């Protein structure tokens, strides 16, 4: 794959919609399984030379480059060949079979993978889109592995496949081995992969009957916790005492989780450190859910869940009976908040009412006394305090993006 003059570029074709989860992260930075497309590409191909996010994300994506040599929004003009990867693709198994002039296309006409000359790639990326944007001489082949994820509910539907595949990729070199330790109850026949720095304490139960379990660098499973694969617990995350982590769950880096969770993805740096159920939901970064916060992932009618991802958007069908929704970055809830089935909670929202609406706008400030916009200087002060607890400082580009979001979505009087 890595011949001289060949570069790798990830692109956003503008088709995938993740609502407020896309406010601060490009599609190739979303955790589509255990890994993001960017992380997966670095592991499979060993390099990412160019990134093409939506224009409003250029600055924040530039700060998170995998290499100082990675370009944003442009290709190296000297590139002879370019391997193009759709950032919404959750598998790279088909990448090895690409030859020059090939494109792997999905059943609904999305370009998932392609390999073409630098000139052809630059023209395609000027307005990346479906297969109709490909040069006519490019050979189109059907994608055989993976899926280009269109929406949060599609991501959740793929977790039973994507988590085991990503776990196998992460342990491709075989350096992680089962090392549960004394006093741990071990069930099931699928693998348990434990980083040498991870800990499973006595009294924990690890069940791999239905899929593998992975514990990353510095991860901890505390006494009394139950973990049922397929599950991945990433770097420095902690499963707290008596927690129940059900199948198809990904706990991103530096999270703390308690209560009952299942069919869920935590992007990273978020806490659900108390009792309460959370299921079939995507959770962003820097989220804190108060004690007893829970969600519904099933309608009492057992019907198909519908949802709305943006204020201006229409209600959409999910084709799922189980769908909790999305909780975007920097969301905070107080104790005993009950989230409705199919909820969308916008970036920066602060919820301190027991039964919020199914759709919560970005930077909403909801208390029994008031429903208004979170004043930005107060939001920033809280953000800095939360990030400092993990020795992080927000960059100016990150804060500028949040300010722009706040100006676009705030309404009413500011909260004190």
N, C-alpha and C positions, 0 to 999 in steps of 0.2 A: 504493500500500500504506500510506503513512504519512499517514492523515487525522487531523484533530484528535481527540483523545480516544482514539486507538488505541494500545495498547501491545503489546509482544512479550514472551512468556514461554516459557522452555524448561523442560521437565519430564521427570522420570524416572518411567516407568510401572512400574518394579520388575520388568520381564520380562527385560531383558538381564542376562546374567551374565558377568562378566569375572574371576571369582575374585579373587586377591590384587591384580590390577591396579586393582580398584575400592576398595582400602583407603584411598587418599588422594585419589582423583579421581572426580568424578561422571561419569556416562555422557556428559554433554555436554562434558566435558573430555578424553575419550579421543580419540586421534588416529585418526579413522575415515577413513583416506586421508591426504592431506597435511595437512588441516585437522581441527580438532575441530568439533563442531556449533556450539559457541559462537563460534569464530573465523569459521566459514562464515556464520553469521547476521549477525555484525557487518559482514561484507563485502557481503552481499546486501541486507540490510534497514537497515544502518547503526545499529542500536540493539538492545539487550537490556535490558528494563525489570525483569524478574523471573526468578528462577531457583528451581526446585523440585527440589533434590537429595534423596537419602535423608537422613533426619534426622541420622544420625551424622556427616554431612559438612557440616552447616550452617556450623560455625565455620571450617573450612579453605576452603570455597567463598567465604565472606564476605570472606576476606582477598584473594581473587583476582578481585574484581569487575571487570567491564569499565568500570564507571563508579561513582563514589561514590553515585549516585542509584539504582543497581540494588538491588532488594529481594530478599531471600532468604526463601522460604517464605510469601510473602504477595503479594497484588496491591494496586496503588493502588485504594482504594475508589471513586475518582472516574472510573476508566477506563470509557469507554463501550463500547469494543470491545477484544477481546483476540485476538491471533494466537498460537495455541498451537503449539509445535513440539516433537515428541518428540526428546529429546536423543540417541537412538540412530539418528536419520535421517541418512543420508550424502549427501543431495542436497536442495537447496531449489528445484529447477526447477519444482515444482508450486505453490510459494507464490504466484506471481504471479497464478494463476487463482482464488485463494480469494475468495469473497464472503461476506458476513455470513450465517451459518447453514449454512456448508459445513464438511464434515470429509472429509479424505482418509484412507482406511482401507486397511490392507494385507490381503492375501489371508488371513492368519491372524488377522485381527480386531484388529490394533493400530491405535490412533489415531496417525497420522503427523503430520498437520497439521490445524488447525481454526481457524475464525474465528467467534467468537460474542460475545454481550454479556458485559459484566463479571460480571453476576450468574450467568449460565450457566457461565462459565469458573471462577468461584470454587467453584461446587458440584462441577464435574468434578474440580478440583484437590484437593478435600478428600480424595479417595481415587482418584487417577488410575489408570486401568486401560485395559481394552480398549473396543471400540466399544459394548459393552453399558452402559457408564457414561455415555454421551452422553445428553443430553436427547432425548426422542422426536422433537421437532420439528426437530432438526438433520439436514440432508440428508447422507447418506453417499455418497461417491464413491470409486472405486477409485484408489489411488495409482498413478501411471503412471511416475514417475521415482524412482530411488533405492530404498533398502531400509532398514528398521529392523533394525539389527544385533543379533542375539541373543547371540552368543558369539564368542570370538576366531577360531575357524576360519571363521566367516561373514565376518568382517572381511578375513581373508587372501584369501578367494575373490573378494572385490569389488575388490581393489587394481588389477587390470588395467583396471577402469572408473573407479574413484574417483580414482586418481592423475592421469590425463590431464584429467578434468573439473575437478579442483581446480587443476591447473596453469593451465588456460585461465581459470579464475576469478581466480586471482592476477595474471594478466597481462591482465586485461580492458581496462585502459586502454592497454596496448601500450607501456609505458615500458621494459620489458626487451627487449633485443635480443641477437642472437648476436654474441659478441665473444670468440671462443675464443683469439685471439692466435697468434703465430708458434710453430711447432714442435708444435702440437697436432694430432693425427690426428682428423679429423672424418668420421664415417660416417653414412649414413642420411638419410632425407628428412623425418622429423618434426622439429618445432622444438627448438631449443636456446635456452633463455631464461636470460640471465646478468645478474644485478644489476650495476650499475656498480662496486660495491665488491668483487665476487667475483673470484676468480682461478683460471684453469686454466693450469697451468705446462707448459712445453715437455716433451714426452715422454708426456703424458697422452693417452688415447684416449677419445673420446666417441662412442658409437654410438647413434643414434636410429632405427635400422632398425625397431624394434618399438614405439616410443613416444617421447614427448618427454622431455627432461631439463631440470630447473630447478635453478639455483644461486642461493640466496638471499643476502641481505645479508652480506657478509664471509665467505662460504663459500670454501673452497679445495680444489682437486683437485691433488695433488702429482704429480711426475714418475713415469711408469710405471703410474699407476693406470688402470684400465679401468672405465668407467661405461656401462651398457647400459640404455636407457630401456624402459619408463617409470620414471623415478626423480626424486625431489625431495630436494635437499640444502639444508637450511634454515639459518637465520642462524648464522654463525660456526662452522659445522661443518667438519671437515677430513677429506678422504679421503686417507689416508696413502700413501706410496710403494708401488707395486706392488700395491695393493689391487685386488680385483675386486668391483665392485658390480653384481650382476645385476638383471634386470628385476623390477618390482613392489616397489621398495624406497623407503622414506621414512626419511631420516636427520633426526631432529628437531634443534632448536637446540642449539648448543654441544656436539656430539658429536665424538669422534675414532674413526675406523673404519679397520681394516686387515684383511688376510686376505681370505677369500672369503665374501661374504654375498649373500643373494638372497631375495626374497619376504619382506620383513621390515619392521617398523616400530619405530624407536627413538623413544620419546616425547620424549626430550631429556636433555641433561646427562650422557650415559652414554658410556663408553669401551670399545671393543674395539680396542685399539691394537697388536695383535700378530697373528701368523698363527693360522689355525684357521678352520674352516667354521662358519657359522651361517646356517640357512635355515628359512623358513616358521615364523617365531617373532615374538612381540610382546615388546619389551624396554621396561621401565619407565624411570623417571628415576633418576639417580644410581647407575647400575649400573657396575661395573668387572669386566671379564672378563680373567683372567690369560692370559699367553702360552700358546698352544696349546689354550686352551679351545675346544671344538667341540661341535656337536650333531648328532644323527641326525634327519633329517626323513622317512625312508622305512624301513619295515619290510623285513627280508630276505624276507618272504613276499609283498611287494607288496600286502598286504591293507589294509583300511581301518584307520586309526589310531583308537584309543580313548584317552580321557584322563579325568582327574578334576581338577576345578577347586578343590575344597575338601575338607578332611579328612572332614567329615561327609557329603559328597556321594557319589553313586554314579558308577560308570564310565559315560561317555557316548560315543556314536558321533559322529564328526566328519564322516562322509561324504566324507573326503579320504584320498587315498593319501599325500599329502605334508602332514605337520603336525609341526612341531618342538615347539610349546608356548608357554608364557608364562614370562618371567623378570621378576619384580615389582621394585618400587622398592628401591633400596639393597642389592641383592644383590651379593655379592663372590665371585669364584672364584679359586682359585690356579692355578698352571700345570698344563697337561695334564689338565684336567677334561673328561670326556666325558659329555655329557648325553644321556639316552635319548630315543627318539622319543616325542612327546606329553607331554613333561615339564611339570610345574607347579612353579615354584620360588617359594616364598613371600617376602613382604616381609621384608627385613632378614636373609635367610639368608647365612651364610658357609660356603662349601663348599671344603674342602681335601682331598677324597678323590677318587681318579681316576674312580670309577664310582658316582655317587650314585643313590639310588632315583628312580623316575619322579616320585613326589610328595614334595616337600620342604616341611615345615611352615614357617610364618612364624618368623623369628628362630632358626632352627636353626643350631647351631654344630657343624660336622662336620669332624673331623680323624681321622687314622688312630688316634689314642689315645682320642678321646672323641666322643660323640654326645649333645649336650645343648642347652640353651637359651643363646642369646647374652645375657650380662648387660647390662641396659639401660644402665647408666652407661658401659660400654665401647662399646656400640653408639652412644650419643649422642656420645661423644668422637670416634669415627671419622667419624660423620655431619658433625659440625661441621668437622673437618679437611678432608673432601672438599668440602663446600660452600664453604668459605673459598677454595679454589683457584679458584673461579669468582666470588669476591667476593659470596657469598651467606651469609646468616645465617638459620637456621631460626627461625620465629616460635614463640611460646608455644602458639598453637592447633595448629600443625603437630606440635610435640613432644607436646602433650597427646593428640592423636589416636594418635600412635605408642606412647605409654605405655599407652593403653587397649588397643591391639592386642596389645602385649607381655603385659600382664596376662591377656588373654583366651587367648593361644595358647602362652605359655611352659610348659615342663614340665621336670622333672628339676633337677639341680643347675646352678648358674650357671657359665658359663665364666669362667676367670680373665682 
